[in-house]
Amino acid sequence: MSKTIKYNGKEYEYLGNGSKATGADIGWKMSKDLYFRCVKCGYMMNGNPNKSDICECGKLNKEIGLGRFGSSLGDDSIEVYKRK
């Protein structure tokens, strides 16, 4: 049975932690279909490769202009989800 969570009334299926859970061989795969959860504040960040974002506590950050994505808690702390 797969793990699912609810966030803002929507259901998300857990894929795993870290970049490998996105299906990328190297680095992070960004997609509008993927969501990244900050384990500190619970914020769900969309993986849209054309939109910068930062979680509510500032631990998870995506800067498209600089090509950066990650968490100050470590990449393996980032939970990866797909909306159901």
Helices and strands as residue ranges (DSSP letters): E 4-7, E 10-17, G 19-22, E 34-37, E 44-46, E 53-54, E 60-63, E 68-71, G 75-77, E 79-83
